[in-house]
Amino acid sequence: MLVQNWTLAVVCCILFLSRHGVEAAANVYGTSDSLLSRDLLFDRSEPPPLPQHIPLVARQFDFAPSSSLSSVLIQPTSTRAGSATGTASSSSILATATDTGTFTLPKPFDSSLGNNFTSTTCPDFFTTFLSDQTLTSCLPLSLLLQTSNGFFTASRSLLKLTQILDASCSVDFPTCSNLMASLATQIQQPDKCGPDLKTENPLALTALRGFTAYQPLYKAGCLADSSASTSGGGSNYCYANAATDSENPESSYIYYLPLGVSLPGGSRPACSTCLKDTMAIFAKAVSSTQVLKDNYVGASQQVKMLCGPNFVESSVQPTSAASGGSEVRWSLMMGVMAVLGVLMA
């Protein structure tokens, strides 16, 4: 009985102490609800000010002369490029040049000519025609493509290249064409660069090919890109879009055919309307440009394999000189066969 009373007393003490312990803890730490409420802190101060908007500044494009862009100032005329004869007959048309005001344009042979000449008259001829303001104002793409560092630098910008083509396509085409034909004749004379051409001087050959390729490259360079108006991007010129096309960089290779540069094997130019119309221009020019004829046939075969058998014209009409030569070769072959027939009999 004593043990039971003792046990009951101990239990009552434990219950008493437990109740008062919980109340003491609540007084010190608070209840669970109060603890949760104390953990949630609210910042009721004013929000920070919004960041100031930075004004957008338009990118400035200019043609300020620099050490890497040796050029002259030219005021383009309002002559339409479409006045040239023999334009392409397909969906592309010759782009109309616009008056872009006075800006800086590149020059052909804008680096040092060096002294690697056979004759002393050839560098004098270069100095004479490069100082001709008529030639400078013609802005011939056929000479700029391979000889102008300024043109190469400007070609990295679609805007600059488009403005250069605007000026190149707005010139008096008949005047420039006659000048290039005259220079092509003069450079071959013995008192000009004839000796250097015989030794295949690179500068003399490049100049001669640039003179003879003026007409086809003028028409090809001024060819309008019909897809530019529908897509809303790029340039109005086929060449400008091809030269700045990072996805199909080989599309610009075709423009070097009139300059004696064949289309590299395995090249994959974009099978566009521009390519088709450019090849059509070159197909019409092969009869008057032997250098283009030597490279066009091979290029047309490559394009046919890539774009389809009816994409371009591969058969070209031979020049009169070439036709006469083939007749002579045929007569000689028939004569040799006749002699062999007599000997074998």
Secondary structure, DSSP 4 states (H G I P E B T S, - for coil): -HHHHHHHHHHHHHHHHHHHHHHHHHHHH--HHHHHHHH-----SPPPPPPPPPPP-PPP-----BTTB-EEEE------GGGSSS---SS--BPPP----SEEEE-TT-S---S--SSSHHHHHHHHHHT-HHHHHH--HHHHHHH-HHHHHHTT-HHHHHHHHHHHTTS-HHHHHHHHHHHHHHTTSTTTTHHHHHTT-HHHHHHHHHHHTHHHHHHHHTBB-HHHHHH--S-SBHHHHHHT-SS-GGGGGGGGGGGT-PPPTT------HHHHHHHHHHHHHTTT-HHHHHHHHHHHHHHHHHH-TTSS----PPPHHHHHHHHHHHHHHHHHHHHHHHHH-
